[in-house]
Amino acid sequence: MLRNGLEPWHLLIVAIVIIVLFGSKKLPEAARSLGKSMRILKSEAKAMKDDGTARTPAAAPADGAPAEPAPRVIRSAPGETAS
């Protein structure tokens, strides 16, 4: 009974049900917002990874004084006019 897991017609039925439930107008908006969220997540993960490798000191100061962290730069979003 469950030998033929997902056949092409199963996927077609699932796609039709999704289109009927959400409507053809909402699906492109949902895909666009999902893509935007994935881009943000990817950039944040990369920034965290870069932050972790940048904070490891290459050489400790000879006098034992703690090293000062690099200043963080805050950039405005593209298209933002207010500063």
Biopython code that builds the backbone (N, CA, C, O; Angstrom):
import numpy as np
from Bio.PDB.StructureBuilder import StructureBuilder

atoms = [
    (1, "MET", "N", (0.824, -1.188, 0.000)),
    (1, "MET", "CA", (0.000, 0.000, 0.000)),
    (1, "MET", "C", (0.875, 1.261, 0.000)),
    (1, "MET", "O", (0.593, 2.196, -0.750)),
    (2, "LEU", "N", (1.914, 1.305, 0.814)),
    (2, "LEU", "CA", (2.779, 2.479, 0.872)),
    (2, "LEU", "C", (4.076, 2.267, 0.097)),
    (2, "LEU", "O", (5.055, 2.977, 0.329)),
    (3, "ARG", "N", (4.096, 1.316, -0.805)),
    (3, "ARG", "CA", (5.312, 1.018, -1.553)),
    (3, "ARG", "C", (5.684, 2.138, -2.517)),
    (3, "ARG", "O", (6.868, 2.406, -2.720)),
    (4, "ASN", "N", (4.702, 2.788, -3.107)),
    (4, "ASN", "CA", (4.964, 3.829, -4.106)),
    (4, "ASN", "C", (4.809, 5.206, -3.484)),
    (4, "ASN", "O", (3.951, 5.976, -3.917)),
    (5, "GLY", "N", (5.602, 5.536, -2.494)),
    (5, "GLY", "CA", (5.575, 6.797, -1.757)),
    (5, "GLY", "C", (4.897, 7.960, -2.453)),
    (5, "GLY", "O", (3.674, 8.087, -2.392)),
    (6, "LEU", "N", (5.659, 8.801, -3.104)),
    (6, "LEU", "CA", (5.110, 9.964, -3.788)),
    (6, "LEU", "C", (5.263, 9.796, -5.292)),
    (6, "LEU", "O", (6.373, 9.773, -5.824)),
    (7, "GLU", "N", (4.163, 9.683, -5.940)),
    (7, "GLU", "CA", (4.166, 9.620, -7.394)),
    (7, "GLU", "C", (3.854, 11.017, -7.931)),
    (7, "GLU", "O", (3.372, 11.868, -7.183)),
    (8, "PRO", "N", (4.117, 11.260, -9.197)),
    (8, "PRO", "CA", (3.879, 12.599, -9.750)),
    (8, "PRO", "C", (2.446, 13.100, -9.574)),
    (8, "PRO", "O", (2.243, 14.295, -9.359)),
    (9, "TRP", "N", (1.479, 12.243, -9.657)),
    (9, "TRP", "CA", (0.109, 12.716, -9.518)),
    (9, "TRP", "C", (-0.201, 13.105, -8.084)),
    (9, "TRP", "O", (-1.089, 13.926, -7.853)),
    (10, "HIS", "N", (0.517, 12.529, -7.099)),
    (10, "HIS", "CA", (0.356, 12.963, -5.708)),
    (10, "HIS", "C", (0.802, 14.417, -5.556)),
    (10, "HIS", "O", (0.122, 15.223, -4.921)),
    (11, "LEU", "N", (1.953, 14.739, -6.144)),
    (11, "LEU", "CA", (2.464, 16.107, -6.075)),
    (11, "LEU", "C", (1.540, 17.085, -6.787)),
    (11, "LEU", "O", (1.384, 18.224, -6.347)),
    (12, "LEU", "N", (0.933, 16.652, -7.877)),
    (12, "LEU", "CA", (-0.017, 17.501, -8.603)),
    (12, "LEU", "C", (-1.240, 17.812, -7.737)),
    (12, "LEU", "O", (-1.717, 18.947, -7.720)),
    (13, "ILE", "N", (-1.737, 16.826, -7.035)),
    (13, "ILE", "CA", (-2.889, 17.035, -6.160)),
    (13, "ILE", "C", (-2.522, 17.979, -5.012)),
    (13, "ILE", "O", (-3.312, 18.855, -4.660)),
    (14, "VAL", "N", (-1.340, 17.811, -4.430)),
    (14, "VAL", "CA", (-0.897, 18.693, -3.353)),
    (14, "VAL", "C", (-0.780, 20.129, -3.864)),
    (14, "VAL", "O", (-1.193, 21.061, -3.174)),
    (15, "ALA", "N", (-0.224, 20.321, -5.061)),
    (15, "ALA", "CA", (-0.090, 21.658, -5.630)),
    (15, "ALA", "C", (-1.458, 22.294, -5.876)),
    (15, "ALA", "O", (-1.632, 23.487, -5.624)),
    (16, "ILE", "N", (-2.407, 21.539, -6.351)),
    (16, "ILE", "CA", (-3.758, 22.065, -6.590)),
    (16, "ILE", "C", (-4.419, 22.468, -5.278)),
    (16, "ILE", "O", (-5.065, 23.512, -5.201)),
    (17, "VAL", "N", (-4.260, 21.648, -4.251)),
    (17, "VAL", "CA", (-4.847, 21.961, -2.953)),
    (17, "VAL", "C", (-4.234, 23.236, -2.379)),
    (17, "VAL", "O", (-4.948, 24.062, -1.811)),
    (18, "ILE", "N", (-2.922, 23.403, -2.520)),
    (18, "ILE", "CA", (-2.259, 24.610, -2.009)),
    (18, "ILE", "C", (-2.752, 25.846, -2.756)),
    (18, "ILE", "O", (-3.001, 26.881, -2.138)),
    (19, "ILE", "N", (-2.896, 25.750, -4.070)),
    (19, "ILE", "CA", (-3.386, 26.892, -4.854)),
    (19, "ILE", "C", (-4.817, 27.239, -4.473)),
    (19, "ILE", "O", (-5.164, 28.416, -4.381)),
    (20, "VAL", "N", (-5.647, 26.234, -4.252)),
    (20, "VAL", "CA", (-7.038, 26.495, -3.869)),
    (20, "VAL", "C", (-7.112, 27.115, -2.474)),
    (20, "VAL", "O", (-7.902, 28.032, -2.247)),
    (21, "LEU", "N", (-6.293, 26.622, -1.533)),
    (21, "LEU", "CA", (-6.338, 27.143, -0.170)),
    (21, "LEU", "C", (-5.812, 28.569, -0.067)),
    (21, "LEU", "O", (-6.441, 29.414, 0.570)),
    (22, "PHE", "N", (-4.682, 28.844, -0.677)),
    (22, "PHE", "CA", (-4.046, 30.145, -0.507)),
    (22, "PHE", "C", (-4.375, 31.138, -1.614)),
    (22, "PHE", "O", (-4.228, 32.344, -1.416)),
    (23, "GLY", "N", (-4.802, 30.676, -2.735)),
    (23, "GLY", "CA", (-5.117, 31.576, -3.837)),
    (23, "GLY", "C", (-3.889, 31.934, -4.647)),
    (23, "GLY", "O", (-2.769, 31.925, -4.135)),
    (24, "SER", "N", (-4.099, 32.244, -5.897)),
    (24, "SER", "CA", (-2.976, 32.515, -6.788)),
    (24, "SER", "C", (-2.352, 33.877, -6.525)),
    (24, "SER", "O", (-1.221, 34.114, -6.951)),
    (25, "LYS", "N", (-3.048, 34.786, -5.836)),
    (25, "LYS", "CA", (-2.491, 36.105, -5.549)),
    (25, "LYS", "C", (-1.532, 36.053, -4.367)),
    (25, "LYS", "O", (-0.548, 36.793, -4.342)),
    (26, "LYS", "N", (-1.796, 35.205, -3.400)),
    (26, "LYS", "CA", (-0.980, 35.161, -2.185)),
    (26, "LYS", "C", (0.309, 34.359, -2.367)),
    (26, "LYS", "O", (1.286, 34.612, -1.662)),
    (27, "LEU", "N", (0.336, 33.411, -3.283)),
    (27, "LEU", "CA", (1.511, 32.557, -3.426)),
    (27, "LEU", "C", (2.765, 33.326, -3.855)),
    (27, "LEU", "O", (3.818, 33.102, -3.259)),
    (28, "PRO", "N", (2.718, 34.222, -4.858)),
    (28, "PRO", "CA", (3.940, 34.969, -5.193)),
    (28, "PRO", "C", (4.416, 35.863, -4.049)),
    (28, "PRO", "O", (5.621, 36.006, -3.837)),
    (29, "GLU", "N", (3.489, 36.460, -3.318)),
    (29, "GLU", "CA", (3.863, 37.294, -2.175)),
    (29, "GLU", "C", (4.548, 36.454, -1.098)),
    (29, "GLU", "O", (5.541, 36.879, -0.506)),
    (30, "ALA", "N", (4.014, 35.272, -0.853)),
    (30, "ALA", "CA", (4.597, 34.390, 0.156)),
    (30, "ALA", "C", (5.993, 33.934, -0.269)),
    (30, "ALA", "O", (6.906, 33.881, 0.555)),
    (31, "ALA", "N", (6.160, 33.607, -1.540)),
    (31, "ALA", "CA", (7.472, 33.181, -2.032)),
    (31, "ALA", "C", (8.477, 34.332, -1.958)),
    (31, "ALA", "O", (9.641, 34.120, -1.619)),
    (32, "ARG", "N", (8.033, 35.535, -2.272)),
    (32, "ARG", "CA", (8.911, 36.709, -2.211)),
    (32, "ARG", "C", (9.358, 36.976, -0.780)),
    (32, "ARG", "O", (10.538, 37.225, -0.533)),
    (33, "SER", "N", (8.427, 36.925, 0.158)),
    (33, "SER", "CA", (8.784, 37.183, 1.555)),
    (33, "SER", "C", (9.663, 36.066, 2.120)),
    (33, "SER", "O", (10.536, 36.325, 2.949)),
    (34, "LEU", "N", (9.439, 34.839, 1.682)),
    (34, "LEU", "CA", (10.284, 33.730, 2.119)),
    (34, "LEU", "C", (11.711, 33.917, 1.604)),
    (34, "LEU", "O", (12.673, 33.697, 2.340)),
    (35, "GLY", "N", (11.847, 34.319, 0.349)),
    (35, "GLY", "CA", (13.171, 34.565, -0.211)),
    (35, "GLY", "C", (13.887, 35.695, 0.501)),
    (35, "GLY", "O", (15.089, 35.615, 0.752)),
    (36, "LYS", "N", (13.146, 36.758, 0.828)),
    (36, "LYS", "CA", (13.731, 37.889, 1.541)),
    (36, "LYS", "C", (14.193, 37.455, 2.930)),
    (36, "LYS", "O", (15.275, 37.837, 3.375)),
    (37, "SER", "N", (13.387, 36.670, 3.603)),
    (37, "SER", "CA", (13.752, 36.176, 4.935)),
    (37, "SER", "C", (14.988, 35.282, 4.874)),
    (37, "SER", "O", (15.847, 35.345, 5.754)),
    (38, "MET", "N", (15.076, 34.458, 3.846)),
    (38, "MET", "CA", (16.239, 33.582, 3.702)),
    (38, "MET", "C", (17.505, 34.388, 3.442)),
    (38, "MET", "O", (18.570, 34.047, 3.959)),
    (39, "ARG", "N", (17.405, 35.462, 2.640)),
    (39, "ARG", "CA", (18.561, 36.318, 2.387)),
    (39, "ARG", "C", (19.028, 36.992, 3.674)),
    (39, "ARG", "O", (20.228, 37.071, 3.936)),
    (40, "ILE", "N", (18.086, 37.476, 4.473)),
    (40, "ILE", "CA", (18.429, 38.118, 5.735)),
    (40, "ILE", "C", (19.089, 37.116, 6.674)),
    (40, "ILE", "O", (20.104, 37.425, 7.298)),
    (41, "LEU", "N", (18.522, 35.929, 6.776)),
    (41, "LEU", "CA", (19.079, 34.891, 7.639)),
    (41, "LEU", "C", (20.494, 34.525, 7.203)),
    (41, "LEU", "O", (21.384, 34.368, 8.039)),
    (42, "LYS", "N", (20.700, 34.389, 5.890)),
    (42, "LYS", "CA", (22.017, 34.033, 5.375)),
    (42, "LYS", "C", (23.039, 35.127, 5.684)),
    (42, "LYS", "O", (24.161, 34.830, 6.092)),
    (43, "SER", "N", (22.655, 36.388, 5.491)),
    (43, "SER", "CA", (23.596, 37.480, 5.749)),
    (43, "SER", "C", (23.907, 37.594, 7.241)),
    (43, "SER", "O", (25.048, 37.863, 7.615)),
    (44, "GLU", "N", (22.907, 37.392, 8.091)),
    (44, "GLU", "CA", (23.142, 37.451, 9.541)),
    (44, "GLU", "C", (24.039, 36.304, 9.996)),
    (44, "GLU", "O", (24.915, 36.502, 10.838)),
    (45, "ALA", "N", (23.831, 35.115, 9.451)),
    (45, "ALA", "CA", (24.669, 33.972, 9.809)),
    (45, "ALA", "C", (26.112, 34.218, 9.373)),
    (45, "ALA", "O", (27.048, 33.888, 10.100)),
    (46, "LYS", "N", (26.290, 34.799, 8.185)),
    (46, "LYS", "CA", (27.635, 35.110, 7.699)),
    (46, "LYS", "C", (28.287, 36.163, 8.590)),
    (46, "LYS", "O", (29.472, 36.062, 8.905)),
    (47, "ALA", "N", (27.514, 37.174, 8.997)),
    (47, "ALA", "CA", (28.058, 38.228, 9.860)),
    (47, "ALA", "C", (28.464, 37.644, 11.212)),
    (47, "ALA", "O", (29.502, 38.018, 11.759)),
    (48, "MET", "N", (27.661, 36.738, 11.752)),
    (48, "MET", "CA", (28.007, 36.119, 13.029)),
    (48, "MET", "C", (29.271, 35.273, 12.894)),
    (48, "MET", "O", (30.118, 35.257, 13.788)),
    (49, "LYS", "N", (29.387, 34.572, 11.771)),
    (49, "LYS", "CA", (30.563, 33.744, 11.535)),
    (49, "LYS", "C", (31.805, 34.622, 11.404)),
    (49, "LYS", "O", (32.849, 34.311, 11.976)),
    (50, "ASP", "N", (31.695, 35.720, 10.651)),
    (50, "ASP", "CA", (32.814, 36.646, 10.499)),
    (50, "ASP", "C", (33.162, 37.308, 11.825)),
    (50, "ASP", "O", (34.336, 37.532, 12.119)),
    (51, "ASP", "N", (32.151, 37.623, 12.626)),
    (51, "ASP", "CA", (32.367, 38.228, 13.936)),
    (51, "ASP", "C", (33.153, 37.283, 14.841)),
    (51, "ASP", "O", (34.047, 37.714, 15.569)),
    (52, "GLY", "N", (32.827, 36.024, 14.793)),
    (52, "GLY", "CA", (33.499, 35.038, 15.636)),
    (52, "GLY", "C", (34.957, 34.870, 15.271)),
    (52, "GLY", "O", (35.799, 34.708, 16.154)),
    (53, "THR", "N", (35.273, 34.905, 13.980)),
    (53, "THR", "CA", (36.668, 34.742, 13.577)),
    (53, "THR", "C", (37.445, 36.032, 13.751)),
    (53, "THR", "O", (38.655, 35.983, 13.973)),
    (54, "ALA", "N", (36.796, 37.188, 13.660)),
    (54, "ALA", "CA", (37.488, 38.468, 13.790)),
    (54, "ALA", "C", (37.824, 38.769, 15.249)),
    (54, "ALA", "O", (38.769, 39.512, 15.518)),
    (55, "ARG", "N", (37.089, 38.222, 16.174)),
    (55, "ARG", "CA", (37.303, 38.542, 17.587)),
    (55, "ARG", "C", (38.402, 37.712, 18.231)),
    (55, "ARG", "O", (38.842, 38.036, 19.334)),
    (56, "THR", "N", (38.854, 36.662, 17.580)),
    (56, "THR", "CA", (39.948, 35.894, 18.151)),
    (56, "THR", "C", (41.228, 36.678, 17.937)),
    (56, "THR", "O", (41.589, 36.962, 16.795)),
    (57, "PRO", "N", (41.924, 37.035, 19.012)),
    (57, "PRO", "CA", (43.128, 37.858, 18.860)),
    (57, "PRO", "C", (44.252, 37.071, 18.201)),
    (57, "PRO", "O", (44.492, 35.914, 18.544)),
    (58, "ALA", "N", (44.936, 37.700, 17.258)),
    (58, "ALA", "CA", (46.041, 37.048, 16.565)),
    (58, "ALA", "C", (47.255, 36.970, 17.485)),
    (58, "ALA", "O", (47.935, 35.946, 17.543)),
    (59, "ALA", "N", (47.518, 38.044, 18.193)),
    (59, "ALA", "CA", (48.644, 38.056, 19.128)),
    (59, "ALA", "C", (48.225, 38.859, 20.351)),
    (59, "ALA", "O", (47.653, 39.941, 20.219)),
    (60, "ALA", "N", (48.505, 38.341, 21.530)),
    (60, "ALA", "CA", (48.146, 39.036, 22.760)),
    (60, "ALA", "C", (49.130, 40.174, 22.990)),
    (60, "ALA", "O", (50.307, 40.038, 22.654)),
    (61, "PRO", "N", (48.680, 41.296, 23.557)),
    (61, "PRO", "CA", (49.591, 42.397, 23.856)),
    (61, "PRO", "C", (50.649, 41.955, 24.859)),
    (61, "PRO", "O", (50.376, 41.144, 25.743)),
    (62, "ALA", "N", (51.861, 42.493, 24.715)),
    (62, "ALA", "CA", (52.978, 42.079, 25.559)),
    (62, "ALA", "C", (52.821, 42.554, 26.991)),
    (62, "ALA", "O", (53.275, 41.873, 27.912)),
    (63, "ASP", "N", (52.185, 43.713, 27.209)),
    (63, "ASP", "CA", (52.080, 44.248, 28.557)),
    (63, "ASP", "C", (50.902, 43.678, 29.345)),
    (63, "ASP", "O", (50.726, 44.018, 30.515)),
    (64, "GLY", "N", (50.098, 42.821, 28.726)),
    (64, "GLY", "CA", (48.979, 42.196, 29.417)),
    (64, "GLY", "C", (47.719, 43.037, 29.431)),
    (64, "GLY", "O", (46.738, 42.639, 30.059)),
    (65, "ALA", "N", (47.702, 44.170, 28.771)),
    (65, "ALA", "CA", (46.521, 45.025, 28.713)),
    (65, "ALA", "C", (45.494, 44.396, 27.775)),
    (65, "ALA", "O", (45.861, 43.821, 26.751)),
    (66, "PRO", "N", (44.215, 44.501, 28.117)),
    (66, "PRO", "CA", (43.196, 43.918, 27.237)),
    (66, "PRO", "C", (43.137, 44.672, 25.910)),
    (66, "PRO", "O", (43.277, 45.894, 25.862)),
    (67, "ALA", "N", (42.928, 43.918, 24.843)),
    (67, "ALA", "CA", (42.838, 44.522, 23.513)),
    (67, "ALA", "C", (41.490, 45.214, 23.354)),
    (67, "ALA", "O", (40.474, 44.721, 23.845)),
    (68, "GLU", "N", (41.477, 46.349, 22.674)),
    (68, "GLU", "CA", (40.233, 47.080, 22.447)),
    (68, "GLU", "C", (39.500, 46.478, 21.262)),
    (68, "GLU", "O", (40.111, 46.187, 20.234)),
    (69, "PRO", "N", (38.189, 46.287, 21.398)),
    (69, "PRO", "CA", (37.438, 45.745, 20.256)),
    (69, "PRO", "C", (37.324, 46.793, 19.160)),
    (69, "PRO", "O", (37.317, 47.994, 19.433)),
    (70, "ALA", "N", (37.237, 46.337, 17.940)),
    (70, "ALA", "CA", (37.102, 47.240, 16.799)),
    (70, "ALA", "C", (35.728, 47.909, 16.845)),
    (70, "ALA", "O", (34.747, 47.264, 17.215)),
    (71, "PRO", "N", (35.639, 49.181, 16.478)),
    (71, "PRO", "CA", (34.333, 49.861, 16.485)),
    (71, "PRO", "C", (33.414, 49.269, 15.429)),
    (71, "PRO", "O", (33.852, 48.921, 14.333)),
    (72, "ARG", "N", (32.148, 49.159, 15.767)),
    (72, "ARG", "CA", (31.160, 48.620, 14.832)),
    (72, "ARG", "C", (30.624, 49.739, 13.962)),
    (72, "ARG", "O", (30.384, 50.849, 14.437)),
    (73, "VAL", "N", (30.439, 49.443, 12.698)),
    (73, "VAL", "CA", (29.931, 50.420, 11.747)),
    (73, "VAL", "C", (28.475, 50.107, 11.477)),
    (73, "VAL", "O", (28.130, 48.979, 11.123)),
    (74, "ILE", "N", (27.614, 51.111, 11.645)),
    (74, "ILE", "CA", (26.191, 50.937, 11.383)),
    (74, "ILE", "C", (25.876, 51.617, 10.067)),
    (74, "ILE", "O", (26.098, 52.817, 9.904)),
    (75, "ARG", "N", (25.356, 50.838, 9.127)),
    (75, "ARG", "CA", (25.031, 51.374, 7.808)),
    (75, "ARG", "C", (23.533, 51.448, 7.649)),
    (75, "ARG", "O", (22.797, 50.632, 8.203)),
    (76, "SER", "N", (23.084, 52.431, 6.891)),
    (76, "SER", "CA", (21.653, 52.563, 6.639)),
    (76, "SER", "C", (21.237, 51.582, 5.548)),
    (76, "SER", "O", (22.058, 51.116, 4.757)),
    (77, "ALA", "N", (19.961, 51.289, 5.527)),
    (77, "ALA", "CA", (19.428, 50.366, 4.537)),
    (77, "ALA", "C", (19.431, 51.030, 3.165)),
    (77, "ALA", "O", (19.321, 52.253, 3.077)),
    (78, "PRO", "N", (19.555, 50.246, 2.090)),
    (78, "PRO", "CA", (19.523, 50.834, 0.754)),
    (78, "PRO", "C", (18.179, 51.529, 0.504)),
    (78, "PRO", "O", (17.116, 50.972, 0.778)),
    (79, "GLY", "N", (18.249, 52.728, -0.009)),
    (79, "GLY", "CA", (17.048, 53.466, -0.311)),
    (79, "GLY", "C", (16.545, 54.308, 0.831)),
    (79, "GLY", "O", (15.576, 55.048, 0.662)),
    (80, "GLU", "N", (17.163, 54.224, 1.981)),
    (80, "GLU", "CA", (16.727, 55.003, 3.143)),
    (80, "GLU", "C", (17.272, 56.420, 3.008)),
    (80, "GLU", "O", (18.464, 56.610, 2.768)),
    (81, "THR", "N", (16.399, 57.416, 3.164)),
    (81, "THR", "CA", (16.818, 58.797, 2.976)),
    (81, "THR", "C", (17.149, 59.473, 4.289)),
    (81, "THR", "O", (17.964, 60.396, 4.298)),
    (82, "ALA", "N", (16.563, 59.063, 5.389)),
    (82, "ALA", "CA", (16.847, 59.679, 6.688)),
    (82, "ALA", "C", (18.192, 59.198, 7.196)),
    (82, "ALA", "O", (18.558, 58.040, 6.992)),
    (83, "SER", "N", (18.925, 60.071, 7.851)),
    (83, "SER", "CA", (20.234, 59.648, 8.366)),
    (83, "SER", "C", (20.279, 59.751, 9.875)),
    (83, "SER", "O", (21.301, 59.437, 10.485)),
]
sb = StructureBuilder()
sb.init_structure("model")
sb.init_model(0)
sb.init_chain("A")
sb.init_seg("    ")
for serial, (resi, resn, name, xyz) in enumerate(atoms, 1):
    if name == "N":
        sb.init_residue(resn, " ", resi, " ")
    sb.init_atom(name, np.array(xyz, "f"), 0.0, 1.0, " ", f" {name:<3s}", serial, name[0])
structure = sb.get_structure()
